Amino acid sequence: MGWFKKRRSDDAGPIVYATRAEVEAAEAKQAAAGLEPGYGSLRNASGTYYVFRGSDTEKAKQYLRDEVNVTRELTYYVVETPNGNWGKDIDGLYLENLLPWQRNVAAAEHEGDIIGVLTGSTGFVSIDDGSGDNFIVCVRCGNCGHEWEDGVRYQNSTAVRCPSCAALNSVDSRRISYRRFSDGVVISYDIRGDGTI
């Protein structure tokens, strides 16, 4: 009786088997990340969503980054947090939408630096077609030097809050660009400002 099976609601696709120990281990990792079930599993025409709630945004992002392995298209793990809904799909970590205060860069106390681009081509295509308003970068705080992942606007400045010291940073993504071609997307960036891509 240590086994159970879960069949997709439409009975298409493989049957997934897991031991009770595997389920308990997964639930323990979710609890350690401060996650609780949200709406459970939702399935609609745009995909399958596994939704959780979490009070700590950084723990939620770490859980998605380190514990969730998405191998199927149109499968999304989403954690609703006080700092936006963070998710992971086959292309990696994403932020569903920026929060309204992130557009108020005049309120920023420090200049942060973008030190890496994490979003792949699919994320830039969603910006291009209007279904997304941000892409994911690695940011360094201008106050304490802490590094973290956050969503920023394309070719614009965005306000982001450091999870370590709570300083509000303005980050500028104008050195990051992409071009969409019929056979894909080319992303280029000159983060240091010296012509290096």
TADA-V310782 format. One record per run of one state. SS is the DSSP state (@ for helix, = for strand, . for the rest). FROM is the first residue (numbers start at 1). TO is the last residue. If there is no record, write none. Layout:
ss={SS & SS}
from={FROM & FROM}
to={TO & TO}
This chain:
ss={. & = & . & = & @ & . & = & . & = & . & @ & . & = & . & = & . & = & . & @ & . & @ & . & = & . & = & . & @ & . & = & . & = & . & = & . & = & . & = & . & = & .}
from={1 & 3 & 7 & 16 & 20 & 33 & 35 & 45 & 47 & 55 & 57 & 68 & 75 & 82 & 84 & 90 & 92 & 96 & 100 & 104 & 105 & 108 & 110 & 112 & 113 & 118 & 121 & 129 & 135 & 141 & 147 & 153 & 157 & 162 & 168 & 173 & 176 & 182 & 184 & 190}
to={2 & 6 & 15 & 19 & 32 & 34 & 44 & 46 & 54 & 56 & 67 & 74 & 81 & 83 & 89 & 91 & 95 & 99 & 103 & 104 & 107 & 109 & 111 & 112 & 117 & 120 & 128 & 134 & 140 & 146 & 152 & 156 & 161 & 167 & 172 & 175 & 181 & 183 & 189 & 197}
